[in-house]
Amino acid sequence: MAERGLIPPVRGPIWPVQLGDGVVAAFGDASWNLALEANQGPLGGSLAGFGLVLARQVHGRELCWVESAEITPGWPTCDALATCLDGIGLVIRTADCAPVLLADPAARLIAAVHAGWRGLLAGVVPAAVAALRARGAEAISASIGPAICAKCYEVGPDLAKRAESEGHLVIGGADGRFWLDLPGSIARQLELADVRLVRAGLGCTAESDRLFSWRARQETGRQGGLIGLI
Ligand SMILES: [Zn+2]
């Protein structure tokens, strides 16, 4: 069994992010391939010492607290996972949507969030911040993983207008086309929630052949992010 706390030796590259002492956090690339049933094992198996929890993600704003180290079979239906327990690896799966990892290392509270445009508008990230604060978090740090970038994410005028009216970052061209800056808008939500943003700079899913993109290539695989307390 590998020593708990090491970045998991999943196949292919990972991007560790520093969210504080006692917090293991990383984003993965397409080699994680989390959407395929057969490939959910290798990640879990390689993260020895962590019990992994994945969510049945539905583009909403629900957050599920993982309250027990006993990992029950079946995934909770939600788009944010949180825990205060050591040894639990919270895993979010994405392609184009953003995985967002949050931690208050002093309060020993962590969360992993799935945020696409629906989650952005639903406020899943601020809701997760509020949930951590309700349990005593004060100084929260966060990092946004690989997601589709603004210049690759054209959206229709209705969504563009709605997003813009709610304060999100929309770029409008002179020809009536619009692009949504999803990672930029999430970063703004975090800043407004007084969360310290740790830049990850992991590139755009649509532009990188190391990352899955539904929008660009209709790929069904998922990369993701994971976070755990040690
Ligand atoms: Zn891009």
Residues whose N, C-alpha, C, O or C-beta is under 5 A from the ligand:
A	BS01	ZN	C149 C152 C204 A206 E207
